[in-house]
């Protein structure tokens, strides 16, 4: 997944309602990690996605960026996660 500037909008919003981009991204990444474990691979991620989502102006390198603690802990807190992953 790359350049996901409108991650919490579009079709997902139509189907599942509003969820924070952080939560969608963390749940997606949790699914990728499961697949990697199955095939004995390691996932790689660039952190800029988190920094942009945490910045009101969508800047990459603002030192005032706020990333919520549960996001840092990589918790999948998507309210609709069970429904989404069951449908796949």
C-alpha positions, 0 to 999 in steps of 0.5 A: 500500500503506497501513497494512501492519502485518502485512505479513510474516504471513498468506497470504504467510507460508503461501506463501513462508515467513518474510521480513522485512517490510523485504524484502517492502516493498522488493521491492514498492516495486521493482516499483511503481518499474518500473511508474512508469518504464514510464508515466513516473510517480514513486512517492511513499512515506511513510517511517513504514512503515520507521520502524514496521518498524524499531522493536520496539514498532512506534512511529512516532517513536522515535529509537532505531529501527534500519533496516538499511543494505540497506533504506536502499539499497532493495535487494530482498533477498527470498529468494523474490522471483524466484518471487513475481514470476514467478508474477504 
